[in-house]
Amino acid sequence: MSEKHRFWSFIALNMDPYLTEYRYETSTTVSEIRSRYGYLNNGEEAGDIHSIAGRIMGLRRHGKIVFAVLDDGTATIQLVFRYDILGENSWKVVELLNIGDIIGVKGKPIRTLRGELSILVNELTVLSITWRDYPEKWHGLADTDKRYRLRYLDIMMNERVRKAITSMYRIEKSFRDFLDSKGFIEIHTPKLQSIYGGALARPFTTKMYSLDKTVYLSIAPETYLKRAIIANLYRVYEIAVCFRNEDIDAQHYPEFVQIEIYQAFADWNDMMKLVEEMIAYGIKNVFGDYKVEVEHNGNRIELDFKPPWRRISIEEAVENYSGIKVRGKSYEELIGIAKDLGIEVDDPRMGKIIEKIFERFAEPRLVQPTYVILYPRDISPLARPYRNDPNYSERFELFVGSLEIGNGYSELNNPIIQYYFFKKEEDLRFKSSHKFIGKAEYHPMDKDYVRALEYGMPPTAGVGIGIYRLIMVLFGLPSIKDVIPFTIVEPDEFKTIAETHNDILKHYIENLHLDKL
């Protein structure tokens, strides 16, 4: 039966899918029914009547009995429609049902003879209908482009993606609960900024017409959260949407969510301890244990988030996993090593060369939660110099499942040195050779932030943790786009139902007097 014919059949039964019902009163959820009536034996039924609502995800017709699978957002359950219980009029509605329709039902919980917990339906209400074919549930959406274009269907059909997305918000809540219990408060920082900062990244540029001014979308909340520290808000954080005008690949997307945390009177060691406790708390709260079994490079492995976590310097990691000595090497020597390895050098800083060698050899080997510490100072303009050697910074990055998850450090609170570092970044921007133009990323001069530091910022530690990447690892998903609810896609050409079936459009125009509005 065509969707057009099905629609007019509903109308003939005085059941407009969009006008007959405006709400539906549910008495419970499917997950509650599954929990409460698990005791039923095969062939047994409960005396209680419940009302539930959701989407039909499967249909099997056997003459005067029809089985459906209903998903109410908490779980799925089988519905049993029987002609002898529903009667002639309601059965006509059952015969019109299709996968994707949204319905409300009333009935009693039963256990079928085959052992399936079900709802024996005695009342049916149609709340909305589908006009388009659904992919088979067991196949889902195989086409990658279609998965992201029809993301709502992908989330609906792909249980692992759906669980990852819902778990992400539970983990975010756990992080908030943990930090709030330790006296932190969440600050909302501006997303439109006169000077972008807080990371080495290319920004998105836009125009604020009321001020006739070019502004930038926030690449990080860092410098504003540190302004809050200066304002005597000594423990602050934000779960922030950030924007970086970078390439899209399996690990990067221009719009992402991270949590940034800043604690006064603390250093990088305090922050590493706080982070491992917070993430371990969130993992245990969502998964029930510090250990999580995940898929990694085609294998099932167990990640153990119980603190404390391993710590290793970036140079030690390079040398351990590659056998290449990088400590104490000059810029020219590092350039030669990179060339021999076939690594393209697109940044004039020594630290970037070491970082690229690290990414090639060490990063894939960092599976269990690991802090990589002591990054070169020249690629850490907002970090405090290492107290034992100013060539390094008191900076750490967190790696899990061969993926960088977080970046933190003892914050630089010296306004004179901060100005000097910003000035060096500015000079690099202008003095870089032609081959680096458009490739190397620099931190812009932010004199207003320097002025804020001149009012005095206490010793402070901070961190930024990529929530999308953490969820990628925990659910073994291959692309960051799998954990982002909705991403940018190129518009495609198609016709809507209103364009295809003018008579149905005319029906609503006339019945709702839309032409009189």
DRENFI-420662 format. One record per residue (C-alpha): residue number from 1; residue in one letter; y, z, x. Coordinates in steps of 0.5 Angstrom, whole numbers. Each point is the difference from the previous one (the first is absolute). Layout:
! residues N
<k NUM; r a; north Y; up Z; east X>
...
This chain:
! residues 517
<k 1; r m; north 0; up 0; east 0>
<k 2; r s; north 7; up -2; east 3>
<k 3; r e; north 5; up 6; east 1>
<k 4; r k; north 5; up -4; east -5>
<k 5; r h; north -6; up 0; east -5>
<k 6; r r; north -2; up 7; east 1>
<k 7; r f; north 8; up 2; east -1>
<k 8; r w; north 0; up -3; east -7>
<k 9; r s; north -7; up 3; east -2>
<k 10; r f; north 4; up 7; east 2>
<k 11; r i; north 6; up -2; east -4>
<k 12; r a; north -5; up -2; east -6>
<k 13; r l; north -3; up 7; east 0>
<k 14; r n; north 7; up 3; east 0>
<k 15; r m; north -1; up 3; east 7>
<k 16; r d; north 6; up -3; east 4>
<k 17; r p; north -2; up 3; east 7>
<k 18; r y; north 8; up 1; east 1>
<k 19; r l; north 3; up 3; east -6>
<k 20; r t; north -6; up 3; east -4>
<k 21; r e; north 0; up 6; east 5>
<k 22; r y; north 5; up 3; east 4>
<k 23; r r; north -3; up 6; east 3>
<k 24; r y; north -7; up 3; east 0>
<k 25; r e; north -2; up 7; east 0>
<k 26; r t; north -6; up 2; east 5>
<k 27; r s; north -3; up 7; east 0>
<k 28; r t; north -3; up 0; east 7>
<k 29; r t; north -2; up -5; east 6>
<k 30; r v; north -6; up -3; east 2>
<k 31; r s; north -1; up 4; east 7>
<k 32; r e; north 1; up 6; east -5>
<k 33; r i; north -6; up -3; east -4>
<k 34; r r; north -4; up -1; east 6>
<k 35; r s; north 1; up 7; east 2>
<k 36; r r; north -1; up 3; east -6>
<k 37; r y; north -6; up -4; east -3>
<k 38; r g; north -4; up -1; east 6>
<k 39; r y; north -6; up 5; east -3>
<k 40; r l; north -2; up -5; east -6>
<k 41; r n; north -7; up -2; east 1>
<k 42; r n; north -2; up -7; east -1>
<k 43; r g; north 1; up -2; east -8>
<k 44; r e; north 4; up 6; east -1>
<k 45; r e; north 7; up 0; east -3>
<k 46; r a; north 5; up 6; east -1>
<k 47; r g; north 4; up 1; east -6>
<k 48; r d; north 7; up 0; east 2>
<k 49; r i; north 4; up -6; east -1>
<k 50; r h; north 5; up -2; east 5>
<k 51; r s; north 5; up -5; east 1>
<k 52; r i; north 2; up -4; east 6>
<k 53; r a; north 3; up -7; east 2>
<k 54; r g; north 0; up -5; east 6>
<k 55; r r; north -2; up -7; east 2>
<k 56; r i; north -6; up -3; east -2>
<k 57; r m; north -3; up -2; east 7>
<k 58; r g; north -7; up -3; east -2>
<k 59; r l; north -4; up -2; east -7>
<k 60; r r; north -7; up -1; east -2>
<k 61; r r; north -1; up -3; east -6>
<k 62; r h; north -7; up 1; east -4>
<k 63; r g; north 0; up -2; east -7>
<k 64; r k; north 3; up 6; east -4>
<k 65; r i; north 1; up 4; east 6>
<k 66; r v; north 5; up -1; east 5>
<k 67; r f; north 1; up 4; east 7>
<k 68; r a; north 6; up 0; east 3>
<k 69; r v; north 3; up 4; east 7>
<k 70; r l; north 6; up 3; east -1>
<k 71; r d; north 5; up 2; east 6>
<k 72; r d; north 5; up 6; east -2>
<k 73; r g; north 3; up 0; east 7>
<k 74; r t; north -4; up 7; east 1>
<k 75; r a; north -7; up -3; east 0>
<k 76; r t; north -4; up -5; east -4>
<k 77; r i; north -5; up 1; east -6>
<k 78; r q; north -4; up -4; east -4>
<k 79; r l; north 2; up -1; east -7>
<k 80; r v; north -6; up -2; east -5>
<k 81; r f; north 3; up -4; east -7>
<k 82; r r; north -6; up 0; east -5>
<k 83; r y; north 1; up -4; east -7>
<k 84; r d; north -3; up 5; east -4>
<k 85; r i; north 5; up 5; east 2>
<k 86; r l; north 6; up -4; east 0>
<k 87; r g; north -1; up -4; east -6>
<k 88; r e; north 2; up -7; east -1>
<k 89; r n; north 8; up 0; east 1>
<k 90; r s; north 0; up 4; east 6>
<k 91; r w; north -6; up -5; east 3>
<k 92; r k; north 4; up -6; east -1>
<k 93; r v; north 5; up 3; east 5>
<k 94; r v; north -6; up 2; east 5>
<k 95; r e; north -2; up -7; east 0>
<k 96; r l; north 7; up -2; east 2>
<k 97; r l; north 1; up 4; east 6>
<k 98; r n; north 0; up -2; east 7>
<k 99; r i; north 0; up 2; east 7>
<k 100; r g; north 7; up 3; east 2>
<k 101; r d; north 2; up 2; east -8>
<k 102; r i; north 3; up 7; east 0>
<k 103; r i; north -3; up 4; east -6>
<k 104; r g; north 0; up 7; east -2>
<k 105; r v; north -7; up 3; east -3>
<k 106; r k; north -3; up 6; east -4>
<k 107; r g; north -7; up 2; east 1>
<k 108; r k; north -5; up 5; east 2>
<k 109; r p; north -3; up 1; east 7>
<k 110; r i; north -7; up -2; east 1>
<k 111; r r; north -5; up -1; east 5>
<k 112; r t; north -4; up -7; east -1>
<k 113; r l; north -7; up -1; east 0>
<k 114; r r; north 1; up -3; east 7>
<k 115; r g; north 4; up 6; east 2>
<k 116; r e; north 7; up -3; east 0>
<k 117; r l; north 5; up 5; east -2>
<k 118; r s; north 4; up -4; east -6>
<k 119; r i; north 5; up 1; east -6>
<k 120; r l; north -3; up -2; east -6>
<k 121; r v; north 6; up -3; east -4>
<k 122; r n; north 1; up 1; east -7>
<k 123; r e; north 8; up -2; east 0>
<k 124; r l; north 3; up -6; east 4>
<k 125; r t; north 7; up -1; east 1>
<k 126; r v; north 3; up -6; east 4>
<k 127; r l; north 6; up 1; east 4>
<k 128; r s; north 1; up -6; east 4>
<k 129; r i; north -4; up -6; east 2>
<k 130; r t; north -1; up -5; east 6>
<k 131; r w; north 2; up -7; east 0>
<k 132; r r; north -3; up -2; east 7>
<k 133; r d; north -7; up 0; east 3>
<k 134; r y; north -2; up 6; east 4>
<k 135; r p; north -4; up -1; east 6>
<k 136; r e; north -7; up 3; east 0>
<k 137; r k; north 1; up 7; east 1>
<k 138; r w; north -6; up 0; east 6>
<k 139; r h; north 3; up -6; east 3>
<k 140; r g; north 8; up 2; east 0>
<k 141; r l; north 5; up -4; east 3>
<k 142; r a; north -3; up -4; east 6>
<k 143; r d; north 6; up -4; east 1>
<k 144; r t; north 5; up 4; east 5>
<k 145; r d; north 6; up -4; east -3>
<k 146; r k; north -2; up 2; east -7>
<k 147; r r; north -1; up 7; east 2>
<k 148; r y; north 7; up 1; east 2>
<k 149; r r; north 3; up -4; east -5>
<k 150; r l; north -4; up 3; east -6>
<k 151; r r; north 0; up 7; east 3>
<k 152; r y; north 0; up 3; east -6>
<k 153; r l; north -7; up -3; east -1>
<k 154; r d; north -2; up 2; east 7>
<k 155; r i; north 2; up 7; east -1>
<k 156; r m; north -4; up 0; east -7>
<k 157; r m; north -6; up -3; east 3>
<k 158; r n; north -1; up 2; east 7>
<k 159; r e; north -2; up 7; east 0>
<k 160; r r; north 1; up 2; east 7>
<k 161; r v; north 7; up -3; east 0>
<k 162; r r; north 2; up 4; east -7>
<k 163; r k; north -3; up 6; east 3>
<k 164; r a; north 4; up -1; east 7>
<k 165; r i; north 6; up -1; east -4>
<k 166; r t; north -1; up 6; east -4>
<k 167; r s; north -2; up 5; east 5>
<k 168; r m; north 6; up -2; east 4>
<k 169; r y; north 5; up 3; east -5>
<k 170; r r; north -5; up 6; east 0>
<k 171; r i; north 1; up 1; east 8>
<k 172; r e; north 7; up -1; east -1>
<k 173; r k; north 0; up 6; east -5>
<k 174; r s; north -4; up 4; east 5>
<k 175; r f; north 5; up -1; east 6>
<k 176; r r; north 6; up 2; east -5>
<k 177; r d; north -4; up 6; east -2>
<k 178; r f; north -2; up 2; east 7>
<k 179; r l; north 7; up -1; east 3>
<k 180; r d; north 4; up 3; east -6>
<k 181; r s; north -5; up 6; east 1>
<k 182; r k; north 3; up 1; east 7>
<k 183; r g; north 7; up 0; east -2>
<k 184; r f; north 2; up -8; east 1>
<k 185; r i; north 4; up -4; east -5>
<k 186; r e; north 0; up -7; east -2>
<k 187; r i; north 7; up -4; east 1>
<k 188; r h; north 1; up -7; east -2>
<k 189; r t; north 4; up -4; east 5>
<k 190; r p; north 4; up -6; east -1>
<k 191; r k; north -4; up -7; east -1>
<k 192; r l; north 6; up -4; east 1>
<k 193; r q; north 3; up 2; east 7>
<k 194; r s; north 6; up -3; east 4>
<k 195; r i; north -4; up 1; east 7>
<k 196; r y; north -7; up 0; east -1>
<k 197; r g; north -4; up 5; east 5>
<k 198; r g; north -6; up 4; east 1>
<k 199; r a; north -5; up -5; east 3>
<k 200; r l; north 0; up -7; east 4>
<k 201; r a; north 0; up -5; east -5>
<k 202; r r; north 3; up -6; east -3>
<k 203; r p; north 4; up 2; east -7>
<k 204; r f; north 1; up -3; east -6>
<k 205; r t; north 7; up -2; east -1>
<k 206; r t; north 4; up 0; east -7>
<k 207; r k; north 7; up 0; east -3>
<k 208; r m; north 3; up 6; east -3>
<k 209; r y; north 5; up -4; east -4>
<k 210; r s; north 5; up 6; east -3>
<k 211; r l; north 2; up 1; east 7>
<k 212; r d; north -1; up -7; east 3>
<k 213; r k; north -5; up 3; east 5>
<k 214; r t; north -6; up -2; east 4>
<k 215; r v; north -5; up 5; east -1>
<k 216; r y; north -8; up 1; east 2>
<k 217; r l; north -6; up 3; east -4>
<k 218; r s; north -2; up 6; east 4>
<k 219; r i; north -6; up -1; east 5>
<k 220; r a; north -1; up 8; east 0>
<k 221; r p; north 3; up 6; east -2>
<k 222; r e; north 0; up 3; east 7>
<k 223; r t; north 8; up 1; east 1>
<k 224; r y; north 2; up 2; east -6>
<k 225; r l; north -6; up 5; east -1>
<k 226; r k; north 3; up 3; east 7>
<k 227; r r; north 7; up 0; east -3>
<k 228; r a; north -3; up 5; east -5>
<k 229; r i; north -3; up 4; east 6>
<k 230; r i; north 7; up 0; east 3>
<k 231; r a; north 3; up 2; east -7>
<k 232; r n; north -5; up 7; east 0>
<k 233; r l; north -5; up -3; east -4>
<k 234; r y; north -5; up 2; east 5>
<k 235; r r; north -7; up -3; east -3>
<k 236; r v; north 1; up -6; east -3>
<k 237; r y; north -5; up -6; east -2>
<k 238; r e; north 0; up -7; east -4>
<k 239; r i; north -5; up -4; east -3>
<k 240; r a; north 4; up -6; east 1>
<k 241; r v; north 0; up -8; east -1>
<k 242; r c; north 2; up -3; east 6>
<k 243; r f; north 1; up -8; east 1>
<k 244; r r; north -1; up -4; east 7>
<k 245; r n; north 1; up -7; east 0>
<k 246; r e; north -6; up -1; east 4>
<k 247; r d; north -6; up -5; east 0>
<k 248; r i; north -6; up 1; east -6>
<k 249; r d; north -7; up 2; east 3>
<k 250; r a; north -6; up 4; east -1>
<k 251; r q; north 4; up 6; east 3>
<k 252; r h; north 8; up -1; east -2>
<k 253; r y; north 3; up -2; east -6>
<k 254; r p; north 8; up 0; east -1>
<k 255; r e; north 0; up 5; east -5>
<k 256; r f; north -4; up 7; east 1>
<k 257; r v; north 0; up 7; east -2>
<k 258; r q; north 0; up 6; east 6>
<k 259; r i; north 1; up 7; east 0>
<k 260; r e; north 5; up 3; east 5>
<k 261; r i; north 1; up 7; east 2>
<k 262; r y; north 5; up 4; east 4>
<k 263; r q; north -1; up 7; east 2>
<k 264; r a; north 6; up 4; east 4>
<k 265; r f; north -2; up 5; east 5>
<k 266; r a; north -6; up -4; east 2>
<k 267; r d; north -3; up -5; east 5>
<k 268; r w; north -5; up -6; east 0>
<k 269; r n; north -6; up 5; east 1>
<k 270; r d; north 2; up 4; east -6>
<k 271; r m; north 1; up -7; east -4>
<k 272; r m; north -7; up -2; east 2>
<k 273; r k; north -3; up 6; east -2>
<k 274; r l; north 4; up 0; east -7>
<k 275; r v; north -2; up -7; east -1>
<k 276; r e; north -8; up 1; east 1>
<k 277; r e; north 0; up 6; east -4>
<k 278; r m; north 4; up -4; east -6>
<k 279; r i; north -5; up -6; east 1>
<k 280; r a; north -6; up 4; east 0>
<k 281; r y; north 3; up 4; east -6>
<k 282; r g; north 1; up -7; east -4>
<k 283; r i; north -7; up -2; east 2>
<k 284; r k; north -4; up 6; east -2>
<k 285; r n; north 4; up 0; east -7>
<k 286; r v; north -1; up -7; east -2>
<k 287; r f; north -7; up -1; east 3>
<k 288; r g; north -3; up 7; east 0>
<k 289; r d; north -1; up 0; east 8>
<k 290; r y; north 3; up -1; east 7>
<k 291; r k; north -5; up -5; east 1>
<k 292; r v; north 0; up -7; east -4>
<k 293; r e; north -5; up -5; east 1>
<k 294; r v; north 4; up -7; east 1>
<k 295; r e; north -2; up -7; east 1>
<k 296; r h; north 3; up -2; east 7>
<k 297; r n; north -1; up -7; east 3>
<k 298; r g; north -6; up -1; east -4>
<k 299; r n; north -4; up 6; east 1>
<k 300; r r; north 0; up 7; east -4>
<k 301; r i; north 3; up 5; east 4>
<k 302; r e; north 3; up 8; east -1>
<k 303; r l; north 7; up 2; east 2>
<k 304; r d; north 1; up 7; east 1>
<k 305; r f; north 7; up 2; east -1>
<k 306; r k; north -1; up 8; east 1>
<k 307; r p; north 5; up 2; east 5>
<k 308; r p; north 1; up 0; east 6>
<k 309; r w; north 0; up -7; east 2>
<k 310; r r; north 0; up -3; east 6>
<k 311; r r; north 6; up -2; east 5>
<k 312; r i; north 0; up -5; east 5>
<k 313; r s; north 6; up -3; east 4>
<k 314; r i; north 1; up -8; east -1>
<k 315; r e; north 0; up -2; east 7>
<k 316; r e; north -7; up 5; east 0>
<k 317; r a; north -2; up -4; east -6>
<k 318; r v; north 1; up -7; east 3>
<k 319; r e; north -3; up 2; east 7>
<k 320; r n; north -6; up 3; east -4>
<k 321; r y; north -2; up -6; east -4>
<k 322; r s; north 2; up -6; east 4>
<k 323; r g; north -1; up 3; east 7>
<k 324; r i; north 7; up -3; east 2>
<k 325; r k; north 5; up 5; east 4>
<k 326; r v; north 7; up 0; east -3>
<k 327; r r; north 3; up 6; east 2>
<k 328; r g; north 5; up 0; east 5>
<k 329; r k; north 0; up -8; east 0>
<k 330; r s; north 7; up -4; east 0>
<k 331; r y; north 3; up -4; east -5>
<k 332; r e; north -3; up -6; east 4>
<k 333; r e; north -7; up 2; east 1>
<k 334; r l; north 0; up 2; east -8>
<k 335; r i; north 2; up -7; east -1>
<k 336; r g; north -5; up -3; east 5>
<k 337; r i; north -6; up 4; east -4>
<k 338; r a; north 2; up -2; east -7>
<k 339; r k; north 0; up -7; east 3>
<k 340; r d; north -7; up 0; east 3>
<k 341; r l; north -2; up 3; east -7>
<k 342; r g; north 3; up -5; east -4>
<k 343; r i; north 5; up 4; east -3>
<k 344; r e; north 7; up -3; east -2>
<k 345; r v; north 6; up 4; east 2>
<k 346; r d; north 5; up 0; east -5>
<k 347; r d; north 4; up 6; east 1>
<k 348; r p; north 4; up 2; east 7>
<k 349; r r; north -2; up 7; east 0>
<k 350; r m; north -6; up 3; east 4>
<k 351; r g; north -2; up 5; east -5>
<k 352; r k; north -2; up -6; east -5>
<k 353; r i; north -4; up -4; east 5>
<k 354; r i; north -4; up 7; east 1>
<k 355; r e; north 0; up 0; east -8>
<k 356; r k; north -3; up -7; east 0>
<k 357; r i; north -6; up 1; east 5>
<k 358; r f; north -1; up 7; east -4>
<k 359; r e; north -1; up -4; east -7>
<k 360; r r; north -5; up -5; east 3>
<k 361; r f; north -4; up 5; east 4>
<k 362; r a; north 0; up 7; east -3>
<k 363; r e; north 3; up 0; east -7>
<k 364; r p; north -7; up -3; east -3>
<k 365; r r; north -4; up 5; east 3>
<k 366; r l; north 4; up 6; east -3>
<k 367; r v; north -4; up 1; east -6>
<k 368; r q; north 0; up 8; east -1>
<k 369; r p; north 7; up 3; east -1>
<k 370; r t; north 4; up 0; east 6>
<k 371; r y; north 7; up 1; east 3>
<k 372; r v; north 2; up -5; east 5>
<k 373; r i; north 6; up 4; east 4>
<k 374; r l; north 5; up -1; east 5>
<k 375; r y; north 3; up -7; east -1>
<k 376; r p; north 4; up -3; east 5>
<k 377; r r; north 8; up 2; east -2>
<k 378; r d; north 2; up -7; east 0>
<k 379; r i; north -3; up -2; east -6>
<k 380; r s; north 2; up 7; east -4>
<k 381; r p; north 7; up 0; east 0>
<k 382; r l; north 0; up 6; east -5>
<k 383; r a; north -5; up 4; east 3>
<k 384; r r; north 2; up 6; east 5>
<k 385; r p; north -2; up -1; east 7>
<k 386; r y; north -7; up 3; east 2>
<k 387; r r; north 2; up 7; east 3>
<k 388; r n; north -4; up -1; east 6>
<k 389; r d; north 2; up -8; east 2>
<k 390; r p; north 6; up -3; east -3>
<k 391; r n; north -4; up -7; east 1>
<k 392; r y; north -4; up 2; east -6>
<k 393; r s; north 2; up 2; east -7>
<k 394; r e; north -3; up 6; east -4>
<k 395; r r; north -3; up -5; east -5>
<k 396; r f; north -6; up 0; east -3>
<k 397; r e; north -4; up -6; east -5>
<k 398; r l; north -6; up 2; east -4>
<k 399; r f; north -6; up -5; east -1>
<k 400; r v; north -5; up 0; east -5>
<k 401; r g; north -6; up -5; east -1>
<k 402; r s; north 4; up -4; east 6>
<k 403; r l; north 6; up 0; east -4>
<k 404; r e; north 7; up 3; east 2>
<k 405; r i; north 1; up 4; east -6>
<k 406; r g; north 6; up 4; east 2>
<k 407; r n; north 6; up 1; east 6>
<k 408; r g; north 3; up 7; east 1>
<k 409; r y; north 4; up 3; east 6>
<k 410; r s; north 5; up 6; east 2>
<k 411; r e; north 6; up -3; east -2>
<k 412; r l; north 6; up -1; east 4>
<k 413; r n; north 6; up 5; east -2>
<k 414; r n; north 4; up -2; east 6>
<k 415; r p; north 6; up -4; east -2>
<k 416; r i; north 2; up -3; east 7>
<k 417; r i; north -7; up -2; east 2>
<k 418; r q; north -1; up -3; east -7>
<k 419; r y; north 6; up -4; east 0>
<k 420; r y; north -2; up -2; east 7>
<k 421; r f; north -7; up -2; east -3>
<k 422; r f; north 3; up -4; east -5>
<k 423; r k; north 5; up -3; east 5>
<k 424; r k; north -6; up -3; east 4>
<k 425; r e; north -3; up -3; east -6>
<k 426; r e; north 6; up -3; east -2>
<k 427; r d; north 1; up -3; east 7>
<k 428; r l; north -7; up -2; east 0>
<k 429; r r; north 1; up -4; east -7>
<k 430; r f; north 6; up -4; east 4>
<k 431; r k; north -3; up -1; east 7>
<k 432; r s; north -7; up -2; east -2>
<k 433; r s; north -2; up -7; east 3>
<k 434; r h; north 0; up -5; east -5>
<k 435; r k; north -8; up 0; east -1>
<k 436; r f; north 1; up 7; east -3>
<k 437; r i; north 5; up -2; east -5>
<k 438; r g; north -3; up 1; east -7>
<k 439; r k; north -6; up 4; east 2>
<k 440; r a; north 2; up 6; east 3>
<k 441; r e; north 2; up 6; east -5>
<k 442; r y; north 5; up 5; east 2>
<k 443; r h; north 3; up 6; east -3>
<k 444; r p; north 8; up -1; east -2>
<k 445; r m; north 5; up 4; east 3>
<k 446; r d; north 2; up 5; east -6>
<k 447; r k; north 6; up 4; east 2>
<k 448; r d; north 0; up 4; east -6>
<k 449; r y; north -7; up 3; east 1>
<k 450; r v; north 3; up 2; east 7>
<k 451; r r; north 6; up 3; east -3>
<k 452; r a; north -5; up 4; east -4>
<k 453; r l; north -4; up 2; east 6>
<k 454; r e; north 7; up 3; east 3>
<k 455; r y; north 0; up 5; east -6>
<k 456; r g; north -6; up 3; east 3>
<k 457; r m; north -8; up -2; east -2>
<k 458; r p; north -5; up 6; east 2>
<k 459; r p; north -6; up -2; east 4>
<k 460; r t; north -4; up -4; east -5>
<k 461; r a; north -6; up -4; east -1>
<k 462; r g; north -2; up -6; east -5>
<k 463; r v; north -5; up -4; east -2>
<k 464; r g; north -1; up -7; east -4>
<k 465; r i; north -7; up -1; east -3>
<k 466; r g; north -2; up -7; east -3>
<k 467; r i; north -3; up 2; east -7>
<k 468; r y; north -3; up -7; east -1>
<k 469; r r; north -3; up 0; east 6>
<k 470; r l; north -3; up 7; east -1>
<k 471; r i; north -3; up -3; east -6>
<k 472; r m; north -3; up -6; east 3>
<k 473; r v; north -4; up 4; east 5>
<k 474; r l; north -3; up 5; east -5>
<k 475; r f; north -2; up -6; east -5>
<k 476; r g; north -2; up -5; east 5>
<k 477; r l; north 4; up -5; east -2>
<k 478; r p; north 2; up -6; east 4>
<k 479; r s; north 7; up -1; east -2>
<k 480; r i; north 6; up 4; east -1>
<k 481; r k; north 1; up -4; east -6>
<k 482; r d; north -6; up 3; east -3>
<k 483; r v; north 3; up 6; east -1>
<k 484; r i; north 7; up -2; east -2>
<k 485; r p; north 0; up 0; east -8>
<k 486; r f; north 4; up -7; east 0>
<k 487; r t; north 3; up -5; east 5>
<k 488; r i; north 4; up -6; east 1>
<k 489; r v; north -3; up -6; east -2>
<k 490; r e; north 2; up -7; east -1>
<k 491; r p; north 1; up -2; east -7>
<k 492; r d; north -5; up -5; east -3>
<k 493; r e; north 0; up -5; east -6>
<k 494; r f; north -3; up 2; east -7>
<k 495; r k; north 1; up 0; east -7>
<k 496; r t; north 1; up 7; east -4>
<k 497; r i; north -3; up 0; east -7>
<k 498; r a; north 6; up 0; east -3>
<k 499; r e; north 1; up -7; east 3>
<k 500; r t; north -7; up -2; east -1>
<k 501; r h; north 0; up 2; east -8>
<k 502; r n; north 6; up -1; east -3>
<k 503; r d; north -2; up 1; east -7>
<k 504; r i; north -2; up 8; east 2>
<k 505; r l; north 7; up 0; east 3>
<k 506; r k; north 3; up -2; east -6>
<k 507; r h; north -4; up 5; east -4>
<k 508; r y; north 3; up 6; east 4>
<k 509; r i; north 7; up -4; east -1>
<k 510; r e; north -1; up 0; east -7>
<k 511; r n; north -3; up 7; east -1>
<k 512; r l; north 5; up 4; east 4>
<k 513; r h; north 6; up -4; east -2>
<k 514; r l; north 1; up -2; east 8>
<k 515; r d; north 4; up -6; east -2>
<k 516; r k; north 5; up 5; east -4>
<k 517; r l; north 1; up 5; east 6>
